[in-house]
């Protein structure tokens, strides 16, 4: 069981990463990665939603009629996201205003629906929670990498604090929405090259 859980955790961070490997949830890559702070809040929202929705779907998996399975999952996810939105407005209204409608769009994030449908419906709550945690962390670190590159090069700041001198000329393209896809594509290209599978040696080839 421990080996299976460890393998699941590592796969969702690496070879089965929802953004790098499956290219899911990239709408938020375009929307919020212009600032690291916004990206942190969005990542926390997705992480919280993944864990809680996976647990709830797993607990209710034997009671959800097959005909309304997907509608039930959307209702669960929407309720969890609504709670997060209420908490964000209550405790951090300024960030809530900056993110605007993007918090609500967590409901339509393909990663959340995909993990509920592909994993939580067929696994116990503990594994479903671990899957949500690892998928959320895999999503978060990719978005944080993109946000760090875009904010530093596109605005000359990090976490809103200036880190570049007056001689620095911001890369305006990276601050714009298309810049997110340029950075994502570059990171995917680098990662794919770094983890390219090696051909099997003759000794390892089965006879």
C-alpha positions as CSV (number, residue, x, y, z in Angstrom):
1,X,0.0,0.0,0.0
2,X,2.8,2.4,0.9
3,X,4.6,1.6,-2.3
4,X,1.5,2.2,-4.3
5,X,0.9,5.5,-2.6
6,X,4.4,6.7,-3.1
7,X,4.3,5.7,-6.8
8,X,1.0,7.6,-7.2
9,X,2.4,10.7,-5.5
10,X,5.6,10.8,-7.6
11,X,3.8,10.1,-10.8
12,X,1.5,13.1,-10.3
13,X,4.5,15.3,-9.7
14,X,6.5,14.0,-12.6
15,X,5.6,11.6,-15.4
16,X,1.8,12.1,-14.9
17,X,1.9,15.8,-14.1
18,X,-1.5,17.4,-15.0
19,X,0.0,20.4,-16.8
20,X,3.3,19.2,-18.2
21,X,2.2,15.7,-19.2
22,X,-1.6,15.9,-19.7
23,X,-1.7,19.6,-20.7
24,X,-4.8,20.1,-18.5
25,X,-5.8,23.3,-16.6
26,X,-3.8,25.6,-18.8
27,X,-6.5,28.3,-18.8
28,X,-5.3,29.4,-15.4
29,X,-1.7,29.5,-16.9
30,X,-3.0,32.2,-19.2
31,X,-5.1,34.0,-16.5
32,X,-3.1,34.3,-13.3
33,X,0.6,33.7,-13.9
34,X,1.5,37.3,-14.5
35,X,2.1,37.7,-10.7
36,X,3.5,35.2,-8.3
37,X,1.1,36.2,-5.5
38,X,-2.0,35.6,-7.6
39,X,-0.6,32.3,-8.7
40,X,0.0,31.2,-5.1
41,X,-3.6,32.0,-4.2
42,X,-5.0,30.2,-7.3
43,X,-2.8,27.2,-6.6
44,X,-4.0,27.0,-3.0
45,X,-7.6,27.1,-4.3
46,X,-7.0,24.3,-6.8
47,X,-5.1,22.2,-4.2
48,X,-7.9,22.7,-1.6
49,X,-10.6,21.9,-4.2
50,X,-8.8,18.8,-5.5
51,X,-8.3,17.3,-2.1
52,X,-11.7,18.0,-0.7
53,X,-13.7,17.2,-3.9
54,X,-11.8,13.9,-4.3
55,X,-12.5,12.9,-0.7
56,X,-16.3,13.8,-1.1
57,X,-16.6,12.0,-4.4
58,X,-14.8,8.9,-3.0
59,X,-17.1,8.8,0.1
60,X,-20.2,9.1,-2.1
61,X,-19.0,7.0,-5.0
62,X,-21.3,4.0,-4.1
63,X,-24.3,6.3,-3.6
64,X,-24.1,8.4,-6.8
65,X,-26.4,7.0,-9.5
66,X,-24.5,6.4,-12.8
67,X,-26.9,8.5,-14.8
68,X,-26.2,11.7,-12.8
69,X,-22.5,10.9,-12.0
70,X,-21.0,13.8,-13.7
71,X,-23.6,16.3,-12.6
72,X,-23.1,15.2,-9.0
73,X,-19.3,15.7,-9.4
74,X,-19.8,19.2,-10.8
75,X,-22.2,20.0,-7.9
76,X,-19.6,18.8,-5.3
77,X,-16.8,20.7,-7.0
78,X,-18.9,23.9,-7.3
79,X,-19.8,23.8,-3.6
80,X,-16.2,23.4,-2.6
81,X,-15.1,26.3,-4.8
82,X,-17.9,28.5,-3.6
83,X,-16.7,28.0,0.0
84,X,-13.2,28.9,-1.0
85,X,-14.4,32.0,-2.8
86,X,-16.4,33.1,0.3
87,X,-13.3,32.6,2.6
88,X,-11.1,34.5,0.1
89,X,-13.5,37.5,0.0
90,X,-13.7,37.5,3.8
91,X,-10.0,37.3,4.6
92,X,-8.3,38.7,1.5
93,X,-10.7,41.0,-0.4
94,X,-7.9,42.7,-2.3
95,X,-6.6,39.5,-3.8
96,X,-10.2,38.4,-4.4
97,X,-10.7,41.6,-6.5
98,X,-7.5,41.0,-8.4
99,X,-8.4,37.4,-9.3
100,X,-11.9,38.4,-10.2
101,X,-13.9,35.7,-11.9
102,X,-10.9,33.3,-12.2
103,X,-11.6,31.8,-8.7
104,X,-15.1,30.7,-9.9
105,X,-13.5,29.2,-13.0
106,X,-11.8,26.6,-10.8
107,X,-15.0,24.7,-11.1
108,X,-14.3,24.2,-14.8
109,X,-10.7,23.2,-14.3
110,X,-10.2,20.0,-16.2
111,X,-7.7,18.6,-13.6
112,X,-10.3,18.6,-10.9
113,X,-13.1,17.0,-12.9
114,X,-10.6,14.6,-14.4
115,X,-9.2,13.4,-11.1
116,X,-12.7,13.0,-9.6
117,X,-13.8,11.0,-12.6
118,X,-10.7,8.9,-13.3
119,X,-9.5,8.3,-9.7
120,X,-11.8,9.3,-6.8
121,X,-14.8,7.3,-8.2
122,X,-12.9,4.1,-8.0
123,X,-10.6,4.5,-5.0
124,X,-11.0,4.8,-1.2
125,X,-10.9,8.3,0.4
126,X,-7.3,8.1,1.7
127,X,-5.9,7.3,-1.8
128,X,-8.3,9.9,-3.3
129,X,-7.0,12.6,-0.9
130,X,-3.4,11.7,-1.8
131,X,-4.2,11.8,-5.5
132,X,-5.7,15.3,-5.0
133,X,-2.7,16.5,-3.0
134,X,-0.1,15.3,-5.4
135,X,-2.1,16.5,-8.5
136,X,-2.5,19.9,-6.8
137,X,1.2,20.2,-6.0
138,X,2.1,19.1,-9.5
139,X,-0.2,21.8,-10.8
140,X,1.1,24.4,-8.3
141,X,4.8,24.1,-8.9
142,X,4.4,24.4,-12.7
143,X,2.3,27.5,-12.4
144,X,4.8,29.0,-9.9
145,X,7.7,28.4,-12.3
146,X,5.8,30.1,-15.1
147,X,4.7,33.0,-12.8
148,X,8.2,33.6,-11.5
149,X,9.6,33.8,-15.0
150,X,6.8,36.1,-16.2
151,X,6.9,38.5,-13.3
152,X,10.7,38.8,-13.1
153,X,11.3,39.2,-16.9
154,X,8.0,40.9,-17.7
155,X,7.7,43.4,-14.8
156,X,11.1,43.3,-13.1
157,X,9.5,42.4,-9.8
158,X,9.0,39.3,-7.6
159,X,6.1,39.1,-5.2
160,X,5.4,42.7,-6.2
161,X,8.8,43.9,-5.0
162,X,11.2,45.4,-7.5
163,X,14.3,43.4,-8.1
164,X,15.7,44.9,-11.2
165,X,17.5,48.2,-11.6
166,X,16.4,51.2,-13.7
167,X,18.5,49.9,-16.6
168,X,16.2,46.8,-16.9
169,X,13.8,46.9,-19.8
170,X,10.8,44.7,-19.0
171,X,9.9,42.1,-21.6
172,X,6.4,43.3,-22.4
173,X,5.4,40.2,-24.3
174,X,5.9,38.0,-21.2
175,X,3.6,40.3,-19.2
176,X,0.8,39.8,-21.8
177,X,-1.4,36.8,-21.9
178,X,0.4,35.0,-24.8
179,X,3.6,35.1,-22.8
180,X,2.2,32.4,-20.5
181,X,2.0,30.0,-23.4
182,X,5.6,30.8,-24.5
183,X,6.9,30.1,-21.1
184,X,4.8,26.9,-20.7
185,X,6.0,25.6,-24.1
186,X,9.6,26.3,-23.2
187,X,9.3,24.5,-19.9
188,X,7.6,21.5,-21.5
189,X,10.3,21.4,-24.1
190,X,13.0,21.4,-21.5
191,X,11.3,18.8,-19.3
192,X,10.6,16.5,-22.1
193,X,14.2,16.6,-23.1
194,X,15.4,16.0,-19.6
195,X,13.2,13.0,-19.0
196,X,13.3,11.5,-22.4
197,X,13.2,7.7,-22.0
198,X,16.4,5.8,-22.7
199,X,16.3,2.9,-25.2
200,X,16.5,-0.5,-23.7
201,X,19.9,-2.2,-23.6
202,X,20.2,-5.5,-25.4
203,X,20.6,-7.3,-22.0
204,X,17.3,-5.8,-20.8
205,X,15.4,-6.8,-23.9
206,X,13.1,-9.8,-23.2
207,X,13.7,-12.9,-25.4
